[in-house]
């Protein structure tokens, strides 16, 4: 994953969740120091079982693609 526009490194985190008796996982992007990322927006996603078969269809992959697209736009704007 590319760094935050502010220059800090970011990481993808995950935690198990249970919503309406359905198991799943929640992913979010944060700075390595644990603070929230600079660009505003929903930088989290939730996926409930059954998960999609292909990796590129999974929620965390979509989240990472959105993040990388934002980084590319930021680089073009500089």
C-alpha positions as CSV (number, residue, x, y, z in Angstrom):
1,X,0.0,0.0,0.0
2,X,1.1,3.5,-0.7
3,X,1.8,6.0,2.0
4,X,-0.7,8.6,3.3
5,X,-0.7,12.0,1.5
6,X,0.7,13.5,4.7
7,X,3.8,11.3,4.3
8,X,3.2,8.7,7.1
9,X,3.2,5.0,6.4
10,X,-0.2,3.2,6.6
11,X,-1.3,-0.4,7.3
12,X,-4.4,-2.5,6.7
13,X,-5.9,-3.8,10.0
14,X,-8.6,-6.4,10.6
15,X,-10.8,-7.6,13.4
16,X,-13.5,-10.3,13.7
17,X,-17.1,-9.1,13.9
18,X,-20.5,-10.6,14.4
19,X,-23.5,-8.8,13.1
20,X,-27.0,-10.3,13.4
21,X,-25.6,-13.7,14.2
22,X,-23.4,-13.6,11.1
23,X,-19.7,-13.9,11.4
24,X,-17.4,-11.7,9.4
25,X,-14.4,-9.5,9.4
26,X,-13.9,-5.7,9.4
27,X,-10.9,-4.1,7.7
28,X,-9.6,-0.5,8.1
29,X,-6.7,1.6,7.1
30,X,-4.7,3.6,9.7
31,X,-1.3,5.2,10.2
32,X,1.4,2.9,11.6
33,X,1.4,5.0,14.8
34,X,-2.3,4.1,15.3
35,X,-3.9,7.4,14.3
36,X,-6.5,7.9,11.7
37,X,-5.5,8.6,8.1
38,X,-5.6,12.1,6.8
39,X,-7.9,12.1,3.8
40,X,-11.4,12.0,4.9
41,X,-13.6,9.2,3.7
42,X,-14.8,5.8,4.8
43,X,-11.5,3.9,5.1
44,X,-13.1,0.8,6.5
45,X,-15.2,-2.1,5.2
46,X,-17.1,-5.1,6.6
47,X,-17.4,-8.5,4.9
48,X,-19.8,-11.2,6.2
49,X,-19.6,-14.9,5.4
50,X,-19.8,-16.4,2.9
51,X,-16.9,-14.5,1.4
52,X,-16.4,-14.0,-2.3
53,X,-14.3,-16.8,-3.9
54,X,-11.9,-14.5,-5.8
55,X,-9.5,-12.2,-4.0
56,X,-10.1,-9.2,-6.2
57,X,-13.9,-9.3,-5.3
58,X,-13.3,-9.2,-1.5
59,X,-14.1,-6.1,0.4
60,X,-10.5,-5.5,1.7
61,X,-9.2,-5.7,-1.9
62,X,-11.7,-3.0,-3.0
63,X,-10.7,-0.9,0.0
64,X,-7.0,-1.2,-1.0
65,X,-7.8,-0.3,-4.6
66,X,-9.7,2.8,-3.5
67,X,-6.7,3.8,-1.3
68,X,-4.2,3.3,-4.1
69,X,-6.4,5.3,-6.5
70,X,-6.4,8.2,-4.1
71,X,-2.6,8.0,-3.8
72,X,-2.3,8.1,-7.6
73,X,-4.6,11.1,-7.8
74,X,-2.6,12.9,-5.1
75,X,0.7,12.2,-7.0
76,X,-0.9,13.7,-10.2
77,X,-2.0,16.8,-8.3
78,X,1.6,17.5,-7.1
